[in-house]
Amino acid sequence: MRTLKFPFLVKKGNVSLKIYRLDRGNCFEFRVPYYSEGKRRFDCYWDFDKARKRADEVLGGINVGGVDNLRLTGEERLILSRSEAVLQGVRCGLQAATSSCQEYSL
């Protein structure tokens, strides 16, 4: 049997996350990170297989557009904020503006 190295990287599509292992003396605790309400949180498991299953669920949520799992960088927040400010003057939402731009470019 192959020995696993930690943090263990789980990939699904073009996203990935790490399962962390903590030594609790006589056993190991496995932690799966995720984001909820803009904060990083961890689900903890004593069984690696359950942690792996949860990691697959988290990654599946990201791949299908689970917004709670996404986080914007500082630069992305700045771009979004500036875009919304520009569009506020013309009474157009960001989604409508991007759809119009996409149609125009085709």
C-alpha positions as YAML, in Angstrom:
chain: A
units: angstrom
residues:
- id: 1
  name: MET
  ca: [0.00, 0.00, 0.00]
- id: 2
  name: ARG
  ca: [1.25, 3.46, -0.93]
- id: 3
  name: THR
  ca: [1.97, 5.93, 1.88]
- id: 4
  name: LEU
  ca: [0.11, 9.23, 1.48]
- id: 5
  name: LYS
  ca: [1.93, 12.54, 1.82]
- id: 6
  name: PHE
  ca: [0.25, 15.43, 3.60]
- id: 7
  name: PRO
  ca: [-1.12, 17.90, 2.92]
- id: 8
  name: PHE
  ca: [-2.89, 15.63, 0.43]
- id: 9
  name: LEU
  ca: [-3.84, 17.41, -2.81]
- id: 10
  name: VAL
  ca: [-7.25, 16.56, -4.28]
- id: 11
  name: LYS
  ca: [-7.99, 17.74, -7.84]
- id: 12
  name: LYS
  ca: [-11.25, 17.86, -9.74]
- id: 13
  name: GLY
  ca: [-11.44, 19.64, -13.07]
- id: 14
  name: ASN
  ca: [-9.32, 22.77, -12.87]
- id: 15
  name: VAL
  ca: [-9.69, 23.27, -9.10]
- id: 16
  name: SER
  ca: [-7.92, 21.65, -6.18]
- id: 17
  name: LEU
  ca: [-7.76, 21.68, -2.39]
- id: 18
  name: LYS
  ca: [-5.55, 20.19, 0.28]
- id: 19
  name: ILE
  ca: [-6.58, 17.78, 3.02]
- id: 20
  name: TYR
  ca: [-4.51, 18.45, 6.13]
- id: 21
  name: ARG
  ca: [-3.52, 15.82, 8.70]
- id: 22
  name: LEU
  ca: [-2.97, 16.70, 12.36]
- id: 23
  name: ASP
  ca: [-1.34, 14.29, 14.78]
- id: 24
  name: ARG
  ca: [-3.53, 14.02, 17.89]
- id: 25
  name: GLY
  ca: [-1.25, 11.67, 19.81]
- id: 26
  name: ASN
  ca: [-2.88, 8.28, 19.40]
- id: 27
  name: CYS
  ca: [-4.78, 9.12, 16.17]
- id: 28
  name: PHE
  ca: [-4.88, 11.52, 13.23]
- id: 29
  name: GLU
  ca: [-7.41, 14.23, 12.46]
- id: 30
  name: PHE
  ca: [-8.05, 15.13, 8.81]
- id: 31
  name: ARG
  ca: [-9.18, 18.66, 7.97]
- id: 32
  name: VAL
  ca: [-10.91, 19.75, 4.77]
- id: 33
  name: PRO
  ca: [-10.92, 23.52, 4.12]
- id: 34
  name: TYR
  ca: [-13.81, 25.36, 2.49]
- id: 35
  name: TYR
  ca: [-15.18, 28.90, 2.38]
- id: 36
  name: SER
  ca: [-18.49, 29.99, 3.82]
- id: 37
  name: GLU
  ca: [-19.71, 33.57, 4.12]
- id: 38
  name: GLY
  ca: [-16.29, 34.83, 3.07]
- id: 39
  name: LYS
  ca: [-14.43, 32.97, 5.82]
- id: 40
  name: ARG
  ca: [-12.17, 29.94, 5.61]
- id: 41
  name: ARG
  ca: [-13.52, 27.06, 7.66]
- id: 42
  name: PHE
  ca: [-12.58, 23.42, 8.21]
- id: 43
  name: ASP
  ca: [-14.56, 20.21, 8.45]
- id: 44
  name: CYS
  ca: [-12.74, 17.68, 10.65]
- id: 45
  name: TYR
  ca: [-12.79, 13.90, 10.31]
- id: 46
  name: TRP
  ca: [-11.08, 10.99, 12.03]
- id: 47
  name: ASP
  ca: [-11.38, 8.86, 8.89]
- id: 48
  name: PHE
  ca: [-9.41, 9.82, 5.75]
- id: 49
  name: ASP
  ca: [-12.03, 8.30, 3.41]
- id: 50
  name: LYS
  ca: [-14.74, 10.55, 4.86]
- id: 51
  name: ALA
  ca: [-12.45, 13.57, 4.52]
- id: 52
  name: ARG
  ca: [-11.74, 12.63, 0.90]
- id: 53
  name: LYS
  ca: [-15.47, 12.31, 0.20]
- id: 54
  name: ARG
  ca: [-16.08, 15.78, 1.70]
- id: 55
  name: ALA
  ca: [-13.21, 17.22, -0.37]
- id: 56
  name: ASP
  ca: [-14.86, 15.84, -3.52]
- id: 57
  name: GLU
  ca: [-18.16, 17.46, -2.48]
- id: 58
  name: VAL
  ca: [-16.47, 20.84, -1.92]
- id: 59
  name: LEU
  ca: [-14.69, 20.64, -5.27]
- id: 60
  name: GLY
  ca: [-17.91, 19.59, -6.99]
- id: 61
  name: GLY
  ca: [-19.63, 22.68, -5.58]
- id: 62
  name: ILE
  ca: [-16.88, 24.92, -6.95]
- id: 63
  name: ASN
  ca: [-17.01, 23.31, -10.40]
- id: 64
  name: VAL
  ca: [-20.77, 23.84, -10.71]
- id: 65
  name: GLY
  ca: [-20.57, 27.45, -9.56]
- id: 66
  name: GLY
  ca: [-21.02, 27.26, -5.81]
- id: 67
  name: VAL
  ca: [-20.52, 30.92, -4.98]
- id: 68
  name: ASP
  ca: [-19.86, 30.33, -1.26]
- id: 69
  name: ASN
  ca: [-16.68, 28.49, -2.18]
- id: 70
  name: LEU
  ca: [-15.18, 31.28, -4.25]
- id: 71
  name: ARG
  ca: [-13.05, 34.17, -3.11]
- id: 72
  name: LEU
  ca: [-11.97, 37.26, -5.05]
- id: 73
  name: THR
  ca: [-8.45, 38.62, -4.91]
- id: 74
  name: GLY
  ca: [-7.89, 42.26, -4.01]
- id: 75
  name: GLU
  ca: [-7.36, 43.17, -7.67]
- id: 76
  name: GLU
  ca: [-10.54, 41.34, -8.73]
- id: 77
  name: ARG
  ca: [-12.56, 43.16, -6.04]
- id: 78
  name: LEU
  ca: [-11.17, 46.49, -7.26]
- id: 79
  name: ILE
  ca: [-12.10, 45.71, -10.88]
- id: 80
  name: LEU
  ca: [-15.60, 44.61, -9.83]
- id: 81
  name: SER
  ca: [-16.11, 47.72, -7.72]
- id: 82
  name: ARG
  ca: [-14.97, 50.06, -10.50]
- id: 83
  name: SER
  ca: [-17.13, 48.27, -13.06]
- id: 84
  name: GLU
  ca: [-20.21, 48.55, -10.87]
- id: 85
  name: ALA
  ca: [-19.51, 52.26, -10.26]
- id: 86
  name: VAL
  ca: [-19.30, 52.96, -14.01]
- id: 87
  name: LEU
  ca: [-22.49, 51.04, -14.72]
- id: 88
  name: GLN
  ca: [-24.40, 52.74, -11.91]
- id: 89
  name: GLY
  ca: [-24.35, 55.97, -13.92]
- id: 90
  name: VAL
  ca: [-26.02, 54.30, -16.91]
- id: 91
  name: ARG
  ca: [-28.49, 52.20, -14.89]
- id: 92
  name: CYS
  ca: [-27.22, 48.92, -16.24]
- id: 93
  name: GLY
  ca: [-26.33, 45.84, -14.23]
- id: 94
  name: LEU
  ca: [-23.00, 44.09, -14.60]
- id: 95
  name: GLN
  ca: [-24.53, 40.92, -16.01]
- id: 96
  name: ALA
  ca: [-26.52, 42.84, -18.64]
- id: 97
  name: ALA
  ca: [-23.45, 44.87, -19.62]
- id: 98
  name: THR
  ca: [-21.24, 41.81, -20.05]
- id: 99
  name: SER
  ca: [-23.94, 40.07, -22.10]
- id: 100
  name: SER
  ca: [-24.20, 43.12, -24.37]
- id: 101
  name: CYS
  ca: [-20.43, 43.28, -24.76]
- id: 102
  name: GLN
  ca: [-20.28, 39.59, -25.60]
- id: 103
  name: GLU
  ca: [-23.02, 39.93, -28.25]
- id: 104
  name: TYR
  ca: [-21.29, 42.99, -29.72]
- id: 105
  name: SER
  ca: [-17.92, 41.25, -29.98]
- id: 106
  name: LEU
  ca: [-19.41, 38.29, -31.90]
...
